[in-house]
Amino acid sequence: MANIRQSLEDLLTVDGAMCAAVVDAGSGMMLGSAGSGVDLEIAAAGNTEVVRAKAKVMRQLGLNDVIDDILITLGKQYHVIRPMSRKEGVFIYFVLDKAKSNLALARRKVQDVERELTI
């Protein structure tokens, strides 16, 4: 089991990693952050709205399922949002340089970190 700081530092070892945060989706506030390249306070609040919107649409569609992750692909970056399965209302937010990263490996790393993270 790893704490927030260890988990975020572990994510930043991925090729192309720029920054990462653990976010409370109830308030939009960060529980921890590491790296640079994106204003993580704004990103945490904004991506909280993304997670809420997706959950609302899933309810409206009657989908009885959970979000594994949400991928936002920009021209130069990947943004990965992964809700924690063991801690409802908390998600990991991870930003990667698209030209330097391997998306499949990055998503796998987020999954591994989420599994080991304790809050």
C-alpha positions as CSV (number, residue, x, y, z in Angstrom):
1,M,0.0,0.0,0.0
2,A,1.3,3.4,-0.9
3,N,0.4,6.9,0.2
4,I,-0.6,9.7,-2.1
5,R,2.9,11.3,-2.4
6,Q,4.5,7.9,-3.3
7,S,1.8,7.1,-5.7
8,L,2.1,10.4,-7.6
9,E,5.9,10.1,-7.8
10,D,5.5,6.6,-9.1
11,L,3.2,7.9,-11.9
12,L,5.8,10.5,-12.9
13,T,8.3,7.7,-13.7
14,V,6.2,6.9,-16.8
15,D,7.7,8.0,-20.1
16,G,6.1,11.3,-21.1
17,A,4.6,12.0,-17.7
18,M,4.1,15.6,-17.0
19,C,2.0,15.9,-13.8
20,A,-0.6,14.0,-11.7
21,A,-3.0,14.6,-8.9
22,V,-5.4,12.8,-6.6
23,V,-8.7,14.7,-6.4
24,D,-11.7,14.7,-4.2
25,A,-14.6,14.7,-6.6
26,G,-17.0,16.0,-4.0
27,S,-15.2,19.3,-3.6
28,G,-12.9,19.4,-6.6
29,M,-9.9,19.9,-4.3
30,M,-6.6,18.1,-4.7
31,L,-5.5,15.7,-2.0
32,G,-2.0,15.7,-3.5
33,S,-0.2,16.7,-6.7
34,A,3.2,16.3,-8.4
35,G,4.9,17.5,-11.6
36,S,4.2,20.5,-13.7
37,G,2.9,21.7,-17.1
38,V,-0.8,22.1,-16.2
39,D,-2.4,24.3,-13.5
40,L,-3.5,21.3,-11.5
41,E,-5.9,23.3,-9.2
42,I,-7.9,24.4,-12.2
43,A,-7.6,20.9,-13.8
44,A,-8.8,19.2,-10.6
45,A,-11.9,21.4,-10.4
46,G,-12.7,21.1,-14.1
47,N,-12.2,17.4,-14.3
48,T,-14.5,16.9,-11.3
49,E,-17.2,18.3,-13.5
50,V,-16.2,15.8,-16.2
51,V,-16.5,12.9,-13.8
52,R,-19.9,14.2,-12.5
53,A,-21.2,14.7,-16.0
54,K,-20.3,11.2,-17.1
55,A,-21.8,9.6,-14.0
56,K,-25.0,11.6,-14.6
57,V,-25.3,10.4,-18.2
58,M,-24.7,6.8,-17.2
59,R,-27.5,7.1,-14.7
60,Q,-29.8,8.6,-17.3
61,L,-29.0,5.8,-19.7
62,G,-29.7,3.3,-17.0
63,L,-26.2,1.8,-17.3
64,N,-25.4,-0.3,-14.3
65,D,-21.7,0.0,-14.6
66,V,-18.6,1.9,-13.3
67,I,-16.1,4.1,-15.0
68,D,-12.7,2.4,-15.4
69,D,-11.1,5.6,-16.8
70,I,-11.8,8.6,-18.9
71,L,-9.3,9.5,-21.6
72,I,-9.1,13.0,-23.1
73,T,-6.9,13.2,-26.1
74,L,-5.6,16.6,-27.0
75,G,-3.2,17.5,-29.9
76,K,-0.1,17.3,-27.7
77,Q,-1.3,15.6,-24.5
78,Y,-3.2,12.7,-23.0
79,H,-5.3,13.3,-19.9
80,V,-6.3,10.2,-18.0
81,I,-8.9,10.3,-15.2
82,R,-9.3,7.2,-13.1
83,P,-11.9,7.0,-10.4
84,M,-10.7,5.0,-7.4
85,S,-12.7,1.7,-7.0
86,R,-12.0,1.4,-3.3
87,K,-12.5,5.1,-2.4
88,E,-15.7,6.5,-3.9
89,G,-15.6,10.1,-4.8
90,V,-11.8,10.2,-5.4
91,F,-10.0,10.1,-8.7
92,I,-6.5,10.1,-10.1
93,Y,-5.7,12.7,-12.8
94,F,-2.6,12.1,-15.0
95,V,-1.3,14.2,-17.8
96,L,1.2,12.9,-20.4
97,D,3.1,14.4,-23.3
98,K,1.5,12.6,-26.3
99,A,4.8,12.5,-28.3
100,K,6.8,10.9,-25.6
101,S,4.4,8.5,-24.0
102,N,2.9,5.1,-24.6
103,L,-0.8,5.4,-23.7
104,A,-1.3,1.7,-23.1
105,L,1.5,1.5,-20.6
106,A,0.5,4.8,-19.0
107,R,-3.1,3.5,-18.4
108,R,-1.7,0.3,-17.0
109,K,0.5,2.3,-14.6
110,V,-2.5,4.3,-13.4
111,Q,-4.4,1.1,-12.8
112,D,-1.5,-0.3,-10.8
113,V,-1.1,2.9,-8.8
114,E,-4.8,3.1,-8.1
115,R,-4.8,-0.5,-6.8
116,E,-2.0,0.3,-4.3
117,L,-3.0,3.8,-3.2
118,T,-4.4,4.2,0.3
119,I,-6.2,7.3,1.4
